[in-house]
Structures are given as C-alpha cells and as structure tokens.
C-alpha cells in the first residue's frame, strides 16, 4: 500500500505505529471508561495488541517493597517468638517421625514432571512465537505467567524436599493444639511467603490486568498474616496466641476484599469480547475460597481438632493442586487469546493484511516504511 510522504497525518500515523502505540484504530470500539483496561496489555493478556501500551510501571519498586516488608516481618517474628527446632524435643521428634511418609516424595515426582513439561513447552512455544515479536505487540508478555508458575513449582519442590528430609521443622509451644511437642512445618510457611504472592500477582495483574499499585497491597497484607499465623504457634499464653490468630484472619478478610475489588473493576472496565473473561475472574475468586479452606485447616491444627498428620497432608495436597489448577487456567486463557488473535487476523475486515517488517527509524522513506498488523 503506497503512502504519500507529504501527508503529515499519514506520517504521524506511521510514526505512532512504529512506537507501538496503535490505539487509533480501536478508539471507536471502546467506551469512555475503557482506559481502565490498559493494564491488560501491560500484563500481556490483551488479545488486541493495538488497543494499549505495554510498559511495566513501577513493578520493581513494589517488588522491592514487598520483599523488604516480608524480610523485616520474618526477622521480627523469629526474634520475638524464638522457635525451637523439633529435633531438640523428644515428643516432637516422635510425632514427626510418625507423620513421615512418602506423600512428599510423590508430590516431588509430580511437580518435577510438571516443571519439566512446562519448561519444554515454553521453550518450544517461544521458538515458534519469536518471529511475531515486534509484529504483534505484547506477545512476549504472554509467556510471563507460565514462567512464574515454573518458579512456584521449583519452590514447592524445595518445600517437599525439606519435609522429606525433616528440615525446617520447629516445635510448637506447649498447649498448642491441646498437645505437647506438636511439630510445625515451617518450610510450608516459607514456601507460602514466595508462592502465594506470585499466585496473587498472576491473578490480579496478569489475568485481570489490574495496575501494580492496586495489586501490591494484598500481596503485602497476605505475607504479613502468613507470618503472624506461623508465629502464633510459638506463643504459649492462650490470650495473645488467639489474638494473633484473630489479627491474621482479619488481614485475610482485608486482602480478600481488595481481591474482590479486582474482579469488580475488571468486569467494569474490560470489553465484553475479551477472551476467557469468566476464567480470569474464576482464578481470583478461587484463590479466596482456597485460602479460606487453608485457614480452616490451620484453625483445626491450632485448636487441636486436626492432627499434625492431617494438617501436613492437607497442606501438601492443596499446595500441589492449587498450582496445577492455576497453570491449567492460564493455559486456557492463553489458548483463547491466541484463538481470538487468529480470528481477528483471518476474518476481521479491519485487519491490515499487508505484513511489512521494518519501519524506517527516521521515516526518511515513508513509501518503504512498514506497518505492524492492525488488530482493531
């Protein structure tokens, strides 16, 4: 398609497309509130790459803040409660030896298999998608969620390895769970401090496309109540112990309320034609429900209604199943996204089928300057 070099409007359009800002063709399709939908492309999950810009705004700053708060909270908790290792308590050691089984080994085998398969799938898919990088803006961002899930699998394998090798096992304060010498599997809580924020980031940022500033607070609040719930095991006085438990559950409610707002804002701002719209919301709501079930198991352990063996098995099974379920959900989202993209390219009349591959940086020759494919 020929272009007139003397047409300033045409030149500005080409220059805009060269910078990756291809929203002009989409303005007519969106309502005035659609600017709230822009974070979806920041997360790489928007199927129409022409509608939005993709910079990751403030992510590093919030990540550093999250890690700093978490490390400070862990340090204060350890200094305050001074947990003792299970190996130094005969009752705890006997209980832990009785709890030991092959479940953690089975979990490691399943997780290792899933991790290897996902890494290989990422490698193959990335090799196929590399030619499209630069043509379809933001396609590389669709690979971030499975990469982050691979990280969760790795830390989950480490957690089960610690359980199997009897590492990071502490003894609870006397009276916790109406028993003496109850083992506390601190490796599980350490894994949560890493993997739960990743799951929340995947749900809020990558599935729902919420801004980093909106996602950050539930991540920090969640890690704080995980630390409080762990520290409560080592507080001997009943009153302060249950006070910590109540504060932890109140913070869970606070974080869950923010997560519900993610879904509400997403449904308000996202276009109706967005692929896997229900699945994106299901991830967040599902995490809220699963975290509540975790809390019920925790309450059972704290009150003595659930044995340490039941607690350990429940946490291992849920840890593995939740990560696998989120992985499958993102596979579905990614598939529906690519399907929508393919349909747009093939049947949408407004798609520019002239695929041109190099844009002159100085636009000295607009006649030969290429355009990226216009996806509405």
KADAMO-V724341 format. One line per field, one symbol per residue. burial: 1 if it has 16 or more other ideal C-beta (glycine too) atoms within 10 Angstrom, else 0. A space follows every 10 residues. Layout:
burial: ???
//
This chain:
burial: 0010000000 1011001101 0110110001 0001001111 1111111111 1101000000 0100010011 0011001000 1010010010 0110110010 0011001101 1001100100 0000000000 0000011111 1101110111 0110111111 0111010111 1110011000 1111111111 1111111111 1111111111 1101110111 1111111111 1111100000 1001100110 1101110110 0110110011 1001111011 1111011101 1001101101 1100011110 1111110011 0111011011 0011011101 1001000000 1100000010 0000010010 111111
//
